[in-house]
Amino acid sequence: MPLIGAVMLLATETQKAIGIKRISQIKRELFPHKRNQAQEAFDKSPEHIRRTVCFHAGLKERHIKMKFAEMSYSERKQIVWALNDLIDLSKTLPRFISDDDCELNVN
């Protein structure tokens, strides 16, 4: 395990939050024109996908119609968390599921 990983395991939740916030600041300073992938993904998604993301993030119906930039920082964090969860889920799914899978296996 890299040293930084070992250090992070020993950090308190407050220290982790401070570290994550500082890393974000450094990234903004070093890469000011870097695109925001979460913002693009959310804003460009059709309504039914935004509904799924907002539901998983624990947000309200009104968030579905909002742009990412219109949300509070904590709401945006919830969207990022939900998007990452959905990315993890997608990694466990097969590339394609056939209509044949609507039929039940009867053994």
C-alpha positions as CSV (number, residue, x, y, z in Angstrom):
1,M,0.0,0.0,0.0
2,P,1.4,3.4,-0.9
3,L,2.3,5.6,2.1
4,I,-0.4,8.1,1.3
5,G,-3.0,5.3,1.4
6,A,-1.8,4.3,4.9
7,V,-1.9,7.9,6.1
8,M,-5.4,8.3,4.8
9,L,-6.6,5.2,6.7
10,L,-5.4,6.8,10.0
11,A,-7.0,10.2,9.3
12,T,-10.3,11.2,11.0
13,E,-13.3,12.0,8.9
14,T,-12.7,15.7,9.5
15,Q,-9.1,15.4,8.3
16,K,-10.2,13.4,5.3
17,A,-12.8,16.2,4.4
18,I,-10.1,18.8,4.8
19,G,-7.7,16.9,2.6
20,I,-10.3,16.3,-0.1
21,K,-11.3,20.0,-0.1
22,R,-7.6,21.0,-0.4
23,I,-7.0,18.6,-3.3
24,S,-10.0,20.1,-5.1
25,Q,-8.6,23.6,-4.5
26,I,-5.2,22.5,-5.9
27,K,-6.9,20.9,-9.0
28,R,-8.8,24.1,-9.7
29,E,-5.7,26.2,-9.4
30,L,-3.6,23.9,-11.6
31,F,-6.3,23.1,-14.1
32,P,-8.7,26.1,-14.2
33,H,-10.2,25.2,-17.6
34,K,-10.8,21.5,-16.9
35,R,-14.3,20.4,-17.6
36,N,-16.6,19.3,-14.9
37,Q,-17.6,15.7,-15.8
38,A,-20.3,15.4,-13.1
39,Q,-21.9,18.7,-14.3
40,E,-21.8,17.6,-18.0
41,A,-23.1,14.1,-17.2
42,F,-26.0,15.4,-15.1
43,D,-26.9,18.4,-17.3
44,K,-26.8,16.4,-20.6
45,S,-28.8,13.4,-19.2
46,P,-32.4,12.9,-20.2
47,E,-35.0,13.5,-17.6
48,H,-35.5,9.8,-16.8
49,I,-31.8,9.4,-16.0
50,R,-31.7,12.6,-13.9
51,R,-34.7,11.2,-12.0
52,T,-32.8,8.0,-11.3
53,V,-29.7,9.9,-10.1
54,C,-31.7,12.3,-8.0
55,F,-33.7,9.5,-6.4
56,H,-30.5,7.6,-5.6
57,A,-28.9,10.8,-4.2
58,G,-31.9,11.3,-1.9
59,L,-32.9,14.6,-3.5
60,K,-36.3,16.0,-4.2
61,E,-38.5,16.0,-7.4
62,R,-37.5,19.7,-8.0
63,H,-33.9,18.7,-8.5
64,I,-34.7,16.8,-11.6
65,K,-35.4,20.0,-13.6
66,M,-32.4,21.9,-12.1
67,K,-29.0,22.4,-13.7
68,F,-26.0,21.1,-11.7
69,A,-24.8,24.7,-11.2
70,E,-28.2,25.7,-9.6
71,M,-27.8,23.2,-6.8
72,S,-26.1,23.8,-3.4
73,Y,-22.6,22.4,-2.8
74,S,-24.1,19.6,-0.6
75,E,-26.6,18.7,-3.3
76,R,-23.9,18.5,-5.9
77,K,-21.9,16.3,-3.6
78,Q,-24.9,14.0,-3.4
79,I,-25.2,13.9,-7.2
80,V,-21.5,13.1,-7.5
81,W,-21.9,10.3,-4.9
82,A,-24.9,8.9,-6.8
83,L,-23.1,9.1,-10.1
84,N,-20.1,7.2,-8.7
85,D,-22.4,4.6,-7.2
86,L,-24.1,4.1,-10.6
87,I,-20.7,3.8,-12.3
88,D,-19.8,1.1,-9.8
89,L,-23.1,-0.7,-10.5
90,S,-22.5,-0.5,-14.3
91,K,-19.2,-2.3,-13.9
92,T,-21.0,-5.3,-12.5
93,L,-23.6,-5.5,-15.3
94,P,-23.1,-7.5,-18.5
95,R,-22.7,-5.5,-21.7
96,F,-26.1,-6.5,-23.0
97,I,-29.2,-8.2,-21.6
98,S,-31.5,-9.8,-24.1
99,D,-35.3,-9.7,-24.1
100,D,-35.0,-13.5,-23.7
101,D,-34.1,-12.8,-20.1
102,C,-37.7,-11.8,-19.4
103,E,-38.4,-15.5,-19.4
104,L,-37.9,-17.3,-16.1
105,N,-35.7,-20.4,-15.8
106,V,-38.0,-23.2,-14.6
107,N,-35.9,-26.0,-13.3
